[in-house]
Amino acid sequence: MRILHTMIRVGNLQQSIDFYTKTMGMKLLRTSENTEYKYSLAFVGYDDESKASVIELTYNWGTDSYDHGNAFGHIAIGVDDVANTCQIIKQAGGKVTREAGPVKGGSTIIAFVEDPDGYKIELIENSQADKALGN
C-alpha cells in the first residue's frame, strides 16, 4: 500500500495551479472536468503519480472559499535548504508565515508558507526530515 494523493478544495483553480507549479516548483500532472457534477480537478506533484504522492486540487464550480475547520494541520515538504527556499517562495510572490528556524523544543529546521486558500505548508530540511521534530 502507499499514499496516492491528498485532496484539498480550492477557490480558484488556476491561481492554485500557478502557486503549486510556479511558486512551489511542482509539475501539473493532469486535469479533468466533470460537467454533470460541476467540479474540476488538477493533480500536482514533484514526480509522476506512479512514483510519488501528489496533491489533488478540487474546484467546486461557484465556490470561492472554504472553512478549513480545526482538524487539518498542514502538508509537509522536504527541501535541501529551508531558508533559501523561503527566499525563493517570497520572490515568487508566496507568503511565508514562519521564517526558517528550529522547531520549538528541538533542532530540526522548519518554516511555514501558505497557499492562496490559506492551507499551511511546512518546509523541513531534507537532512533532518526523517527525524522526530523534537530532536
PyMOL commands that set and color helices and strands:
alter all, ss='L'
color gray80, all
select helices_A, chain A and resi 13-23+82-91+126-128
alter helices_A, ss='H'
color red, helices_A
select strands_A, chain A and resi 5-9+27-34+39-45+54-60+75-79+95-102+109-114+120-125
alter strands_A, ss='S'
color yellow, strands_A
deselect
rebuild
show_as cartoon
